[in-house]
Amino acid sequence: MTDRYAVIGHPVAHSKSPLIHANFARQSSQDMSYEKILAPLDGFAAAVHAFVRAGGRGVNVTVPFKQEAVRLATRLSERARLAAAVNTLAFDGRDIYGDNTDGIGLVRDIRANLGRNLSGQRILLLGAGGAARGVIQPLLSEHPRQLIVANRTAQTALNLAAEYAGFTPPPQGCGFGDLHGQSFDIVINATSAGLTDSALDVAAGIFAPDSLAYELLYGRETPFMRQARDAGAAVSDGIGMLVEQAAEAFLLWRGIRPDSAPVLRELRAAGGR
């Protein structure tokens, strides 16, 4: 019997996950299907349980259900526990295992696809919400020289940084206005400003020479990306992170790491980047 997987969210029609996982399944000769599930905003748990009863083996979780998925899981990976968010569920009987592959997807894209080392680098993470929370631990595990979390509300950034005080070096939190006079090798935009085409109130000087500016959003040119280009930084959107986090989920489900490169090339060709 074909094993069933899905992405669940609200909305979900735009998701590229079925295309990605269908490609992964073909290249690794896996007998599996992958579908989209639009769950009511108040019906996430019911939708997951219905999918499990119908034979579902695992789901990817997208907005706005990543925090609710933490409560639904019976076991969590360490990275999901630290992120307080789950984007991948695997089902085995009554066991629901929750993982978060967003951060490792980002790290793998920067390292393998963009050819940038994270170790010893000065990293700036813009934003302190769910997206930032999902990537901070994998970034710290790469042993950067410095990691600063900056947010419009400084206290939120300070609180997030304090949760990771046990890492060496510990991250620091601050407001956007505190970044003046500082520059970074890698600047990651984990805010939602790009969804509304809003510019971030950060100085252009944050981009060091030969820096990388990484936008977690994909499929659109954001003001952050334009600002980074104007400052001379190399720029990437988050399509590689999307593919790499999917590859990590596929590895969890099927025990095989697929080749992400041809899928990423296909998506970039289709999307114009």
Rosetta blueprint (number, residue, H / E / L):
1 M L
2 T L
3 D E
4 R E
5 Y E
6 A E
7 V E
8 I E
9 G E
10 H L
11 P L
12 V L
13 A L
14 H L
15 S L
16 K L
17 S H
18 P H
19 L H
20 I H
21 H H
22 A H
23 N H
24 F H
25 A H
26 R H
27 Q H
28 S H
29 S L
30 Q L
31 D L
32 M E
33 S E
34 Y E
35 E E
36 K E
37 I E
38 L E
39 A L
40 P L
41 L L
42 D L
43 G L
44 F H
45 A H
46 A H
47 A H
48 V H
49 H H
50 A H
51 F H
52 V H
53 R H
54 A L
55 G L
56 G E
57 R E
58 G E
59 V E
60 N E
61 V E
62 T L
63 V L
64 P L
65 F L
66 K H
67 Q H
68 E H
69 A H
70 V H
71 R H
72 L H
73 A L
74 T L
75 R E
76 L E
77 S L
78 E H
79 R H
80 A H
81 R H
82 L H
83 A H
84 A L
85 A L
86 V L
87 N L
88 T E
89 L E
90 A E
91 F E
92 D E
93 G L
94 R L
95 D E
96 I E
97 Y E
98 G E
99 D E
100 N L
101 T L
102 D H
103 G H
104 I H
105 G H
106 L H
107 V H
108 R H
109 D H
110 I H
111 R H
112 A H
113 N H
114 L L
115 G L
116 R L
117 N L
118 L L
119 S L
120 G L
121 Q L
122 R E
123 I E
124 L E
125 L E
126 L E
127 G L
128 A L
129 G L
130 G H
131 A H
132 A H
133 R H
134 G H
135 V H
136 I H
137 Q H
138 P H
139 L H
140 L H
141 S L
142 E L
143 H L
144 P L
145 R L
146 Q E
147 L E
148 I E
149 V E
150 A E
151 N E
152 R L
153 T L
154 A H
155 Q H
156 T H
157 A H
158 L H
159 N H
160 L H
161 A H
162 A H
163 E L
164 Y L
165 A L
166 G L
167 F L
168 T L
169 P L
170 P L
171 P L
172 Q E
173 G E
174 C E
175 G E
176 F H
177 G H
178 D H
179 L H
180 H L
181 G L
182 Q L
183 S L
184 F E
185 D E
186 I E
187 V E
188 I E
189 N E
190 A L
191 T L
192 S L
193 A H
194 G H
195 L H
196 T H
197 D L
198 S L
199 A L
200 L L
201 D L
202 V L
203 A L
204 A H
205 G H
206 I H
207 F E
208 A E
209 P E
210 D E
211 S E
212 L E
213 A E
214 Y E
215 E E
216 L L
217 L L
218 Y L
219 G L
220 R L
221 E L
222 T L
223 P H
224 F H
225 M H
226 R H
227 Q H
228 A H
229 R H
230 D H
231 A L
232 G L
233 A L
234 A E
235 V E
236 S E
237 D L
238 G L
239 I H
240 G H
241 M H
242 L H
243 V H
244 E H
245 Q H
246 A H
247 A H
248 E H
249 A H
250 F H
251 L H
252 L H
253 W H
254 R H
255 G L
256 I L
257 R L
258 P L
259 D L
260 S L
261 A H
262 P H
263 V H
264 L H
265 R H
266 E H
267 L H
268 R H
269 A H
270 A H
271 G H
272 G L
273 R L
